[in-house]
Amino acid sequence: MNPILKPLSISLLIAGTLSIQTLSAQKPTVTVAEAETLSNQLDTSISNGNPEILNQLISFPEFIKHMKSKSKLIDNVDTLTKIATGFGLFSIGNRAVEISKNGCYHLVRGYVKDEEMHLLFRAFGDGGVNYDDITLVKVKGAIRAADIFSYQLGEPYTKIFSALIADKEPENQHASMTAKEKYLGLFESALNRKNYSAARSAYEKLDEVTQHDKHIFLQYIQACEHLDSKSYKRALDNYAALFPDEATPYLLMTAIYADTKEYGLYSNAIDRLDTLLSIDPFLNYFRGNIEMKAGSMQQALEYYQLAFDYDPGIWQNTKKLVTCKVVNNELVQANTVINQYKHVPGYHKELVESLYKEYPVLK
């Protein structure tokens, strides 16, 4: 058992035990111990660069049930499987590994919602940061996922896939096309061709109700990201105003405000994201980055220390903390941090060696 996961999974999952006990007898329940075992397996495999456990975690029959789609294709499992494979539903772990390179895939918390067990994971590394909210089910005694909500995408995969298969249905050639259908078709076509200017033009011709549909708005945000920072920021601000309890816009804002050096807005986005996550102490790493760029070395050190005390296994934070301590001439304390990191399961020896080369005074 990863000692970092234990207090998170035990204390927070046990909080949902009473809810679990009220589940229907007809529905096999995922126990706290089973969820904890899976969380440890996911952490170890993704953090070590192996995507296969997460790639194979989704139970496609359960996934289809959770979609609640009215598509005519819903009973055609072979067609759905082909679409799902092309969509990347069975290679989600690859993306988590890409994000987590030189980082980790760690459990933030477990909880029960609508009589289902959830695991909230944070992927962090050279590829940035994302959160996956995994809905667990038990299938023939095995623990599988019925759905995954990606914070970067802003929707559960069931919702995205449901919209995807709706687009695959043959159109009625004899029915007259409404203005909404026309511009939605142009919007989707432009996105598929990566013609983001045309996508924005088609989106702007849609009525306001359609523009504010969450799925369509999220696609529009992706188009704006490829156009210019002004459009992208405006789209994120508008989305946050429409959906104030959604974490996605604030997660995306952190990247753009870091690039544009708007540190006040960056800090506000981190604070709001932290609130919507019900607190993730690791976000102190990003607060430390803000202080570092502002030249407040001591304040940066304090934030990095908070993130390190919460989870010493995240290399990027460890390196920043050591840097601050070296600058402060706290060499003994810097070596203490390195030694503590070296006792974390799966630590990267080559990264520690590179740090010693950068700061030979530590040897």
C-alpha positions in Angstrom: 0.0 0.0 0.0 1.3 3.4 -1.0 1.5 5.3 2.4 0.4 8.5 0.6 -2.9 6.9 -0.5 -3.7 5.2 2.8 -5.0 8.2 4.8 -6.8 9.6 1.7 -8.6 6.4 0.8 -9.4 5.1 4.2 -10.5 8.3 5.9 -12.5 9.7 3.0 -13.9 6.5 1.7 -15.1 5.4 5.1 -17.1 8.7 5.3 -19.2 7.2 2.6 -19.7 3.8 4.2 -23.1 4.6 5.6 -24.3 5.6 2.2 -22.9 2.3 0.8 -24.9 0.3 3.3 -28.1 1.8 2.0 -27.5 0.5 -1.6 -30.1 -1.8 -3.2 -29.6 -5.5 -2.5 -29.9 -6.1 -6.3 -26.9 -4.0 -7.0 -23.5 -5.4 -6.2 -21.6 -2.8 -4.2 -17.9 -1.8 -4.3 -16.5 -1.9 -0.9 -14.0 0.6 0.6 -11.3 -2.1 0.6 -11.9 -2.9 -3.0 -11.8 0.7 -4.0 -8.6 1.2 -2.1 -6.9 -1.8 -3.7 -7.8 -0.5 -7.2 -6.6 3.1 -6.3 -3.2 1.7 -5.3 -3.0 -0.3 -8.5 -3.9 2.7 -10.7 -1.4 4.9 -8.9 1.4 2.4 -9.3 0.8 1.6 -12.9 0.2 5.1 -14.3 3.0 6.6 -12.3 5.3 3.9 -13.7 4.3 4.7 -17.2 2.0 1.6 -17.7 -1.5 2.6 -19.0 -3.0 -0.9 -19.3 -5.0 -1.1 -16.0 -6.8 2.2 -16.8 -7.1 1.4 -20.5 -9.0 -1.8 -19.6 -10.9 -0.4 -16.7 -14.2 0.6 -18.4 -16.8 -2.1 -18.6 -18.4 -1.3 -22.0 -21.8 -2.8 -21.2 -22.0 -0.7 -18.0 -20.7 2.3 -19.9 -23.6 1.9 -22.4 -26.1 1.6 -19.6 -24.9 4.8 -18.0 -25.1 6.7 -21.3 -29.0 6.5 -21.3 -28.9 7.3 -24.9 -31.9 7.2 -27.2 -29.8 6.7 -30.3 -30.9 4.0 -32.8 -27.4 2.7 -32.6 -27.6 1.9 -28.9 -28.3 -1.8 -29.4 -25.7 -2.3 -32.1 -22.8 -3.2 -29.8 -20.4 -4.0 -32.7 -20.8 -0.6 -34.2 -20.6 1.1 -30.8 -17.4 -0.8 -30.1 -15.8 0.3 -33.4 -16.8 3.9 -32.7 -15.5 3.7 -29.1 -12.2 2.3 -30.3 -11.7 5.1 -32.8 -12.8 7.6 -30.1 -10.1 6.4 -27.8 -12.3 5.1 -25.0 -10.1 2.1 -24.5 -6.9 4.0 -24.4 -7.7 6.6 -21.7 -4.7 5.4 -19.7 -2.3 6.5 -22.5 -3.4 10.1 -22.0 -3.0 9.8 -18.2 0.5 8.4 -18.7 1.4 11.3 -21.1 0.3 13.9 -18.6 2.0 12.1 -15.7 5.4 11.8 -17.2 8.0 12.4 -14.5 5.1 12.9 -12.2 2.3 10.8 -10.8 -1.3 9.7 -10.8 -2.5 10.0 -7.3 -5.8 9.6 -5.5 -7.2 12.8 -4.1 -10.3 11.3 -2.5 -12.9 8.6 -2.7 -16.6 9.3 -2.1 -20.1 7.9 -2.7 -22.6 9.7 -4.9 -26.0 8.5 -6.1 -25.2 5.1 -4.6 -22.0 4.7 -6.6 -18.4 4.7 -5.5 -16.1 7.3 -7.0 -12.4 7.7 -7.1 -11.0 11.2 -7.9 -7.5 11.0 -9.3 -5.1 13.8 -10.1 -2.7 13.3 -13.1 0.3 15.6 -12.9 3.6 15.7 -14.6 5.4 17.2 -17.6 2.1 17.1 -19.5 0.3 19.4 -17.1 -2.5 18.6 -14.8 -5.9 16.9 -15.0 -8.4 15.2 -12.7 -10.2 12.0 -13.5 -13.4 11.2 -11.6 -13.9 7.4 -12.0 -17.3 5.8 -11.3 -16.8 2.3 -10.1 -19.1 -0.7 -10.5 -18.8 -4.4 -9.7 -19.1 -6.8 -12.7 -19.1 -10.5 -12.0 -17.0 -9.8 -8.9 -14.5 -7.6 -10.7 -14.1 -3.9 -10.0 -14.6 -1.9 -13.2 -15.4 1.7 -14.3 -18.9 2.6 -15.6 -17.8 6.1 -16.5 -14.9 8.6 -16.2 -15.3 12.4 -15.9 -12.3 14.2 -17.3 -11.9 17.7 -15.9 -9.9 18.8 -18.9 -12.8 17.8 -21.2 -15.5 19.1 -18.8 -17.8 16.1 -19.3 -18.1 12.4 -18.5 -17.1 10.2 -21.3 -20.7 8.8 -21.5 -21.9 12.3 -22.4 -19.2 12.9 -25.0 -19.8 9.4 -26.5 -23.5 9.8 -26.5 -23.2 13.0 -28.6 -20.7 11.3 -30.9 -23.0 8.4 -31.8 -25.9 10.8 -32.3 -23.7 12.5 -35.0 -23.2 9.0 -36.6 -26.9 8.4 -37.2 -28.1 8.7 -40.8 -29.9 11.9 -41.5 -33.4 11.9 -42.9 -32.8 13.2 -46.4 -36.5 14.1 -46.8 -36.8 16.2 -43.7 -36.2 20.0 -44.0 -33.1 21.2 -42.1 -33.7 23.9 -39.5 -31.2 26.7 -39.0 -30.0 25.2 -35.8 -29.3 21.8 -37.5 -27.6 23.6 -40.4 -25.2 25.6 -38.3 -24.6 22.7 -35.9 -23.6 20.6 -38.9 -21.3 23.3 -40.1 -19.8 23.7 -36.6 -19.1 20.0 -36.3 -17.7 19.7 -39.8 -15.4 22.7 -39.3 -14.1 21.2 -36.0 -13.4 17.8 -37.7 -11.4 19.7 -40.4 -9.7 21.7 -37.7 -10.9 24.9 -39.4 -11.4 26.7 -36.1 -12.3 30.1 -37.6 -15.1 28.5 -39.6 -16.2 26.7 -36.4 -16.4 30.0 -34.5 -18.3 31.6 -37.3 -20.9 28.7 -37.4 -21.2 28.8 -33.6 -21.9 32.5 -33.5 -24.9 31.9 -35.8 -26.5 29.5 -33.4 -29.3 30.7 -31.1 -28.3 31.5 -27.5 -29.9 28.4 -26.0 -27.9 26.2 -28.3 -24.7 28.1 -27.7 -25.1 27.6 -24.0 -25.6 23.8 -24.3 -22.7 22.5 -22.2 -21.4 20.0 -24.7 -21.5 22.5 -27.6 -19.9 25.3 -25.5 -17.0 23.0 -24.4 -16.4 22.2 -28.1 -16.4 26.0 -28.8 -13.8 26.5 -26.1 -11.6 24.0 -27.7 -11.9 25.9 -31.0 -11.1 29.2 -29.3 -8.0 27.7 -27.8 -6.6 27.2 -31.3 -7.5 30.8 -32.4 -6.2 33.4 -30.0 -5.8 33.9 -26.3 -8.3 36.7 -26.1 -11.1 34.6 -27.5 -10.1 31.6 -25.4 -10.1 33.6 -22.1 -13.4 35.2 -23.0 -14.9 31.8 -23.7 -13.6 30.4 -20.4 -15.0 33.4 -18.5 -18.4 33.0 -20.1 -18.4 29.3 -19.4 -17.5 29.9 -15.7 -20.4 32.5 -15.5 -22.9 30.0 -16.9 -21.7 27.0 -14.9 -20.2 28.5 -11.7 -19.9 25.1 -10.0 -17.9 23.5 -12.8 -14.1 23.1 -12.1 -13.1 22.7 -15.8 -12.8 26.4 -16.8 -10.6 27.2 -13.7 -8.4 24.2 -14.5 -7.9 25.5 -18.0 -7.5 29.1 -16.9 -4.4 28.1 -14.8 -2.5 27.2 -18.0 -3.4 30.3 -20.0 -2.8 32.8 -17.1 0.6 31.2 -16.4 1.5 31.7 -20.1 0.2 35.3 -20.1 1.8 36.1 -16.7 -1.5 37.3 -15.3 -0.6 36.0 -11.9 -3.5 37.6 -10.0 -6.0 35.9 -12.3 -3.9 32.7 -12.0 -4.1 32.8 -8.2 -7.9 33.4 -8.3 -8.4 30.4 -10.7 -6.3 28.2 -8.4 -8.3 29.2 -5.3 -11.6 28.6 -7.1 -10.5 25.3 -8.4 -9.3 24.3 -4.9 -12.8 25.1 -3.5 -14.6 23.2 -6.2 -12.3 20.2 -5.6 -13.2 20.4 -1.9 -9.5 21.1 -1.3 -6.5 19.5 -3.0 -3.4 20.5 -0.9 -1.2 19.8 -3.9 -2.4 23.0 -5.5 0.0 24.8 -3.1 2.6 23.8 -5.7 1.0 26.2 -8.2 0.7 28.9 -5.5 4.4 28.4 -4.9 5.1 28.9 -8.6 3.3 32.3 -8.5 5.3 33.5 -5.6 8.5 32.3 -7.2 7.8 34.2 -10.3 6.9 37.3 -8.2 10.3 37.0 -6.5 8.8 36.0 -3.1 11.2 33.2 -2.4 10.3 32.6 1.2 6.6 32.5 0.5 7.2 30.2 -2.4 9.2 27.9 -0.1 6.3 27.7 2.4 3.9 26.7 -0.3 6.2 24.1 -1.8 6.7 22.8 1.8 3.0 22.4 2.3 2.6 20.5 -1.0 5.6 18.3 -0.1 4.3 17.6 3.4 1.0 16.4 1.8 2.7 14.3 -0.9 6.5 14.0 -1.1 6.3 11.9 -4.2 5.8 14.6 -6.7 9.2 15.4 -8.3 8.5 18.8 -9.8 7.5 20.1 -6.3 10.4 18.4 -4.7 12.9 20.1 -7.1 11.4 23.5 -6.5 11.5 23.1 -2.7 15.1 22.0 -2.8 16.0 25.0 -5.0 14.4 27.4 -2.5 16.3 25.8 0.4 19.6 26.0 -1.5 19.0 29.7 -2.3 18.3 30.2 1.4 21.5 28.3 2.2 19.5 25.6 4.1 21.6 22.8 2.7 20.9 20.3 5.5 17.2 20.8 5.1 17.5 20.5 1.3 19.3 17.1 1.7 16.6 16.0 4.1 13.9 16.7 1.5 15.9 14.7 -1.1 16.3 11.8 1.2 12.6 11.8 2.0 11.8 11.8 -1.7 14.2 8.9 -2.2 12.1 6.8 0.2 8.9 7.3 -1.9 7.9 4.1 -3.8 8.8 4.6 -7.5 11.0 7.6 -7.0 13.1 8.5 -10.1 16.8 8.0 -9.3 18.0 9.7 -12.5 16.1 12.9 -11.5 17.8 13.0 -8.1 21.2 12.5 -9.8 20.4 15.4 -12.2 19.6 17.6 -9.1 22.9 16.8 -7.5 24.7 17.8 -10.7 22.8 21.1 -10.7 23.6 21.7 -7.0 26.9 19.9 -6.3 27.1 21.7 -3.0 24.5 19.2 -1.8 26.7 16.2 -2.1 
